[in-house]
Amino acid sequence: MSELSKKSTVYFDPDIHHALRIKAATTHQSVSEVVNEAVRLSLVEDQEDLSAFEERTSEATLSYEELLDDLKSHGKI
C-alpha cells in the first residue's frame, strides 16, 4: 500500500466480508486492494455513464405518453 493511502473504517455485511476475504486470499491480494479495485471500477463506470449522458443531451426528448403512443402505433403494445 502506498504511503499516500488513507485509512477509513468500512462496515461490511458479514457474508460480503467473508467473500472479500476469500477473494483476497485466492487472488493473493489484501482486502484493501480488492475493495480499492472494486471502487475504482465503479467510479470508471460512473464516468462512462456521465460521458454517455453528456453525448446524448442534444437528442430530442420523448414524454412517457409519447413513447406509449409510438409503441402503440407500431403495434408493439
C-alpha positions as CSV (number, residue, x, y, z in Angstrom):
1,M,0.0,0.0,0.0
2,S,1.2,3.5,-0.9
3,E,2.4,5.9,1.8
4,L,-0.2,8.2,0.4
5,S,-3.0,5.8,1.3
6,K,-5.8,7.0,3.6
7,K,-7.4,4.9,6.3
8,S,-11.1,4.5,6.5
9,T,-13.4,2.3,8.6
10,V,-16.0,0.5,6.5
11,Y,-18.6,-1.9,7.9
12,F,-19.5,-4.9,5.7
13,D,-22.3,-7.3,5.9
14,P,-20.7,-10.5,7.3
15,D,-21.3,-12.5,4.2
16,I,-19.8,-9.9,2.0
17,H,-16.8,-9.6,4.3
18,H,-16.3,-13.3,4.2
19,A,-16.5,-13.3,0.3
20,L,-13.9,-10.4,0.3
21,R,-11.5,-12.3,2.5
22,I,-11.8,-15.4,0.3
23,K,-11.3,-13.4,-2.9
24,A,-8.3,-11.6,-1.4
25,A,-6.7,-14.9,-0.4
26,T,-7.3,-16.6,-3.7
27,T,-6.0,-13.6,-5.7
28,H,-3.0,-13.0,-3.4
29,Q,-4.2,-9.5,-2.6
30,S,-5.2,-7.7,0.6
31,V,-8.9,-7.0,1.3
32,S,-8.0,-3.3,0.8
33,E,-6.6,-4.0,-2.6
34,V,-9.8,-5.9,-3.6
35,V,-12.0,-3.1,-2.3
36,N,-9.9,-0.3,-3.9
37,E,-10.1,-2.1,-7.3
38,A,-13.9,-2.5,-6.9
39,V,-14.4,1.2,-6.0
40,R,-12.1,2.2,-8.9
41,L,-14.1,0.2,-11.4
42,S,-17.3,1.6,-10.0
43,L,-16.0,5.2,-10.4
44,V,-14.9,4.4,-14.0
45,E,-18.3,3.1,-14.8
46,D,-19.9,6.2,-13.3
47,Q,-17.6,8.4,-15.5
48,E,-18.6,6.4,-18.6
49,D,-22.3,6.8,-17.8
50,L,-21.8,10.5,-17.3
51,S,-20.0,10.8,-20.6
52,A,-22.7,8.8,-22.4
53,F,-25.3,11.1,-20.9
54,E,-23.4,14.2,-21.9
55,E,-23.2,12.8,-25.5
56,R,-26.9,12.4,-25.7
57,T,-28.0,15.8,-24.2
58,S,-28.7,17.1,-27.7
59,E,-31.2,14.3,-28.5
60,A,-34.9,15.1,-28.6
61,T,-36.8,14.0,-25.5
62,L,-39.9,11.9,-25.6
63,S,-42.5,12.0,-22.9
64,Y,-43.8,8.8,-21.5
65,E,-47.2,9.4,-23.1
66,E,-45.5,10.0,-26.5
67,L,-43.5,6.8,-26.0
68,L,-46.7,4.8,-25.4
69,D,-48.4,6.3,-28.4
70,D,-45.4,5.5,-30.5
71,L,-45.2,1.9,-29.3
72,K,-49.0,1.5,-29.9
73,S,-48.8,3.0,-33.4
74,H,-46.1,0.4,-34.3
75,G,-48.1,-2.5,-32.9
76,K,-45.6,-3.1,-30.0
77,I,-48.3,-2.8,-27.3
